[in-house]
Amino acid sequence: MYVVKADLNRLLEKARNPRLVLEAYLEDLEQVLEQARALRDAERAEHEMYAARVRDLRAAARSMEKKALLCLE
C-alpha cells in the first residue's frame, strides 16, 4: 500500500494536471477491480462444478456399494 501511495504522490507532484492523473489512476483501479471480480466469479463457478461432480461420484459410489452387497447375499 505504501509503495502505491508513494508512486501516486510522485506522479501527482510531477503532473501538470493532478486531477487527470487521479482520474486515470482511478480508472485503472476500476479495471483491476473488474478483472478481480470476473476471476472470483469464474473460480466460484468452477468450485461449484467440481462440488457437483463430487456429489455425483459419491452417489454413484453408494449405488455401486449397494449393488455389490446385494451380489454377496
C-alpha positions in Angstrom: 0.0 0.0 0.0 2.8 2.4 0.9 4.6 1.8 -2.4 1.4 2.6 -4.4 0.8 5.7 -2.3 4.4 6.9 -2.8 4.2 6.3 -6.6 0.9 8.1 -6.8 2.3 11.0 -4.8 5.3 11.2 -7.1 3.0 11.2 -10.1 0.9 14.0 -8.7 3.9 16.1 -7.9 5.2 15.9 -11.5 1.8 16.2 -13.2 0.6 19.3 -14.9 -3.0 18.4 -14.1 -3.2 16.2 -11.0 -6.9 15.7 -11.5 -6.4 14.0 -14.8 -3.7 11.8 -13.2 -6.1 10.8 -10.4 -8.9 10.1 -12.8 -6.7 7.9 -14.9 -5.4 6.1 -11.8 -9.0 5.5 -10.6 -10.0 4.2 -14.0 -7.0 1.7 -13.8 -8.1 0.7 -10.3 -11.7 0.1 -11.6 -10.4 -2.1 -14.4 -8.3 -4.1 -11.9 -11.3 -4.5 -9.7 -13.5 -5.7 -12.6 -10.9 -8.2 -13.5 -10.6 -9.4 -9.9 -14.4 -9.8 -9.7 -14.5 -11.7 -13.0 -11.8 -14.0 -11.8 -13.6 -14.5 -8.5 -16.8 -15.4 -10.3 -15.0 -17.9 -12.6 -13.4 -19.5 -9.6 -16.8 -19.8 -7.8 -18.3 -21.4 -10.9 -15.5 -23.9 -11.2 -15.8 -24.7 -7.5 -19.5 -25.3 -7.8 -18.9 -27.5 -10.8 -16.4 -29.7 -9.0 -18.6 -29.8 -5.9 -21.5 -31.1 -8.0 -19.1 -33.7 -9.6 -18.0 -34.9 -6.2 -21.7 -35.2 -5.1 -22.5 -37.2 -8.2 -19.5 -39.5 -7.8 -20.3 -40.1 -4.1 -23.9 -41.0 -5.1 -22.6 -43.4 -7.7 -20.2 -45.0 -5.2 -23.1 -45.6 -2.8 -25.2 -47.1 -5.5 -22.4 -49.4 -6.6 -21.7 -50.4 -3.0 -25.4 -51.4 -2.5 -25.3 -53.4 -5.7 -22.1 -55.1 -4.6 -23.6 -56.0 -1.2 -26.7 -57.5 -3.0 -24.4 -59.7 -5.1 -22.8 -61.1 -1.9 -26.1 -62.2 -0.5 
